[in-house]
Amino acid sequence: MKKLLLAGTAAFLIATAARAAEDDIPPPPSRFQPWQQVWQCNDIRVTITGRDPFSVEYDIGGMIWGGSRFTVIKGALYFNSRPCLPLQPVGY
């Protein structure tokens, strides 16, 4: 009798869990949030802005010359192999 009760309880729990998994509707994708990063690289300021999910804008201000190279490694920005300082975005 105890085995029958345990087997019935186990079957009920498995069926309930399977039904709950089928009823779970995946959440809708999160809404896009505009973002901005500002970096200071010596006398050059780089502003990176995402206004929509399909484009990224780069604004480079200051004295820039040919042969300048910007690199992103693990979320950090480098200018000609030297690390840039991340700044807080203003009013975004």
N, C-alpha and C positions, 0 to 999 in steps of 0.2 A: 504494500500500500504506500509506504514512504517513497519507494523508488518511482512509483507511478506519479505521485504528487510532485516529486522533484523533476521528473521528466516533463510533466505538463507545465510546470512553472518555467523551466528552461526553454521549452518550445515557445511559450507565450512571450518571454522576454526577447528571444531572437526574432520572432515575428514582429513585435512592436518596434524593435530597433531597426529592422529592415524597412518597415513601413515609414518610420520617421526619416530615414535616410532618403527614401524616394520622394517624400513630401518637401524636403529642404530645397528651396529655390535659391540659387546663387544670388548674392547681393548685386545690385546694379554697380557698374564701374563708378569709381569716385569721379566727381566733377573736377575739371581742370582748374588749377589755381595759378594765376600769373605769378611769376617769380623774378627776382633780380639778384645778381651778385655784383659787387664792386670790389675791384682789386687795385692796389697801388704797387706799381713795379718801377722803383726808382722815381723818375720824373714822368712816368707814363701812368695814366689811370685807364683801366679797362672796365667797362660796364657791360655785363652780359644780361640780357633780358629775354624772358620767354613770355610773350603776350598771348599766344595761343598754342595748342598742343602740336602744331605742325611747323613752327619756325622758332629760331633763336636769333636774336640781334646782338651784334658786337659793336660797341662804340669805343674807339681807341683815341684818347686825347693826350696831347703833350708832344714833345720832340720825338718823332719816330723817323727812322732811317732805314734804308734798304738792308736786307740781311737780318732783320729782326725776326725772332722765332718765338712764338708762344706755344706752350705745351701744357696739357692737363694730365697729371699723374695722380691717381687715387683721389680725385677731387681737389687737388692743390694746383694752382696756376704757377707756371714758371716762365720767365722771360729770359731768353738766351741762357738757359740752364740755371738761372738764379731764381730762388723762390720769391713770389709776390706776397704781399700782405693783404689778407681779406679785410675789407671795411664793411660797416653796417650800411645797408641801403637806406637812402633818405626818402621818406614819404612814399613808400610803395607798399 
